[in-house]
Amino acid sequence: MSDVDITARSCDLTFNTHKRTITGRGANELYGTLAVAGVMSGAAAGTITESIMKLECTIDPMAIKEKAGGGATCMFETGE
């Protein structure tokens, strides 16, 4: 993610051999979520790098529908 122009943020997500890029608000939301979850950042030459591995999430649609703050539980290992 760029730490220079916050309006041009993007994140590259890699899942095994599949790669997806998200930009703008979605990239910023992902970065914020990782920061709140405690994933440490690295930085170099205008970029911010964060890495997680073995991401496993369980979603409970009924709990999400209640809008009480629950419904998603994720586990991961921090990367390098």
C-alpha positions, 0 to 999 in steps of 0.5 A: 500500500502506498504511504505517499498518496492516500487517495491512490491506495491499493493492496495486492492479495495473493492466495496460492497462485491467484492474485487480486488487487483492491484499490481505494476505500477497500484497500484502506479498510483492509489496512485498517482491519489488519492494523486493529488485528495487530498485524505489524507493518514494514515499510520501504520507499513509499510503501507499507507491507503487511503479511498474514498467512493461513487465514481462516474465517468463520462467518455467521450470517445470522449474527451479522444480521443482528448488527451487534458487532459479532458474526465473524471470527478469523485466525491467522499467522503473521507473515514476514 
